[in-house]
Amino acid sequence: MERITELLVPFKEIKQQLGELDTLFVSFYEWLAGQYDPASGGFYYARSSYDMDNFILDN
């Protein structure tokens, strides 16, 4: 039983840390949708690329 308790402590810590990392991706899909160009079907790497005339989208 002591060994199980030893394993659960790191598991709980890892689960908490992974939960904290999940918060970094909360708005990921909204950001990704904002990078999409419906006219070409491609994606911009950065928002600043929208205004670049010589920029070729990644299809």
HUMOGI-V81363 format. One record per helix or strand of 3 or more residues. SS is the DSSP state (H for helix, E for strand). FROM is the first residue (numbers start at 1). LEN is the number of residues. If there is no record, write none. Layout:
BEGIN
SS	FROM	LEN
SS	FROM	LEN
END
This chain:
BEGIN
H	2	24
H	28	8
H	47	5
END
